[in-house]
Amino acid sequence: MIRQTALVDIQVDIPKELTDLSKSFANVLLNIGSLYALQLKGDLPVVAENGIWREIPKRLRITEIPETEKDNFEEQIQTLEKGIFDLYPVTVNCGDSEVDLIIGKVFSSEGDSVSYYSGAAGLTNNNYINVIDQFDSKLETLCELLAVRSLNGGESIRNKAPEIKCLDVFSLAGGLDVSHKPICVFFSGGSPENISSLSNMRVFLNLYSARFMSLTMDIAGRYLLGSETLQDLSDSEVSKLLLIWLRGHDIGHFIGEDKLGDTMQEFDTDYMILHELKSDMIALYSFRLFSNDLLDKDLLAKIYYLSLSEMLRYIRRGNILKYPDSASAYLAWRYFERSGAIKYDSRDGKFKIDLPLFEDAISVFTQELLSIFSEGDAGRARQLVKSFGNLQTTNENDFSPRDCSENLREVINDTDIAHYIDYNFITAE
């Protein structure tokens, strides 16, 4: 089966005073790309690796930047020269604009534990700071509704949430420039002991929105009854809803006790799938808290349709056991089918969502998952993952799970809709 890639133009307007800097950052990503290419070939001796990495500070130092930023810029370059252990952001402010270069290593998007050279450059997008603030303001209420225990020492859940920053990206490289391009990256707060906390998050908001408009909307239009409600969303509303969904999922990882982590290994496939699934359900559960503000009018129903549409896109990635977030989306979808919240309408050839049943199913499933994690019952956890059948790919010409329903199999294998996306960056000077 031949899977197609959609090519999407991404227009990024870079202020004139940052033109030279943006070009320099884009050129640095060429170095990152060459390191990644050699890494993939298994031909990256330490001498060559260090030589290419040393070119990055040299390139940055010849870049013209505002006088007021030079000292801070030099400090950041010196940090790069010492070597980094995950991703590191180089940030330059110029008036009302800010540009970021994020380079280093991230874990492979293909599901293995190898860390690959990666990079991104973009302009800060501050249009949605209030959205994050409003969402985070109700985190304690969310924990109360879910009846989860407080964090150790009564620490607020807000203190566990990674700091989030939105970028309008104008260049990608290495492990971030693959067929299924990530729409966010995490990195630590700057010291080796924090590497597992991943306390900083960068969301590639323009790429996230473009991917939704190009791929997910097509999937929704073809396979979800009622998805026409998404057609009248403005670009800013799409970005807002996607950001709310992402923040809800992100926070979900930190809510509730995790004794399951004591009985299962961190990189156990079942454990990773269930962590993603718990976070997905908590995100969906959280939306009802915002029906009178962030999700007023008819946006609550729309974010449900948006979330389910995104689940279908994730499921279509293929070989879902390689992607915990895809396997999570598949298990969630099958659960909603089993609960009757999602039914297939053979007359229209589309799936129909019963929103009241859907909200009820979210509540029940969320509590079940929180219980599994708080009790640390590995047997119960594995049984849940297996409850919808074999997740292995059917065969090389059919990327659906072996026990997938025929109606969902049609969605997964539909090659008229692109499965992947690529970006053609266009920057105005």
Stockholm file with secondary structure:
# STOCKHOLM 1.0

chainA/1-429         MIRQTALVDIQVDIPKELTDLSKSFANVLLNIGSLYALQLKGDLPVVAENGIWREIPKRLRITEIPETEKDNFEEQIQTLEKGIFDLYPVTVNCGDSEVDLIIGKVFSSEGDSVSYYSGAAGLTNNNYINVIDQFDSKLETLCELLAVRSLNGGESIRNKAPEIKCLDVFSLAGGLDVSHKPICVFFSGGSPENISSLSNMRVFLNLYSARFMSLTMDIAGRYLLGSETLQDLSDSEVSKLLLIWLRGHDIGHFIGEDKLGDTMQEFDTDYMILHELKSDMIALYSFRLFSNDLLDKDLLAKIYYLSLSEMLRYIRRGNILKYPDSASAYLAWRYFERSGAIKYDSRDGKFKIDLPLFEDAISVFTQELLSIFSEGDAGRARQLVKSFGNLQTTNENDFSPRDCSENLREVINDTDIAHYIDYNFITAE
#=GR chainA/1-429 SS CCCCEEEEEEEEECCGGGHHHHHHHHHHHHHHHHHHHHHHHTCCCHHHHHHHHHHHHHHHHTSCCCGGGHHHHHHHHHHHHHCCSSEEEEEEEETTEEEEEEEEEEECTTSCSCEEEEEEEEEECCTTHHHHHHHHTTHHHHHHHHTCCCCGGGCCGGGTSCEEEEEEEEEEEETTSSSSCCSEEEECSSSGGGTTTCCEEEEEHHHHHHHIIIIIHHHHHHHBTTGGGGTTCCHHHHHHHHHHHHHHHHHHTTSSCCCHHHHSCTTCHHHHHHHHHHHHHHHHHHGGGGTTTTTTTTHHHHHHHHHHHHHHHHHTTSCGGGCHHHHHHHHHHHHHHHHTSEEEETTTTEEEECHHHHHHHHHHHHHHHHHHHHHTCHHHHHHHHHTTCCCSEEETTEEEETTCCHHHHHHHTCTTSCSEEEEEEEEEC
#=GC SS_cons         CCCCEEEEEEEEECCGGGHHHHHHHHHHHHHHHHHHHHHHHTCCCHHHHHHHHHHHHHHHHTSCCCGGGHHHHHHHHHHHHHCCSSEEEEEEEETTEEEEEEEEEEECTTSCSCEEEEEEEEEECCTTHHHHHHHHTTHHHHHHHHTCCCCGGGCCGGGTSCEEEEEEEEEEEETTSSSSCCSEEEECSSSGGGTTTCCEEEEEHHHHHHHIIIIIHHHHHHHBTTGGGGTTCCHHHHHHHHHHHHHHHHHHTTSSCCCHHHHSCTTCHHHHHHHHHHHHHHHHHHGGGGTTTTTTTTHHHHHHHHHHHHHHHHHTTSCGGGCHHHHHHHHHHHHHHHHTSEEEETTTTEEEECHHHHHHHHHHHHHHHHHHHHHTCHHHHHHHHHTTCCCSEEETTEEEETTCCHHHHHHHTCTTSCSEEEEEEEEEC
//
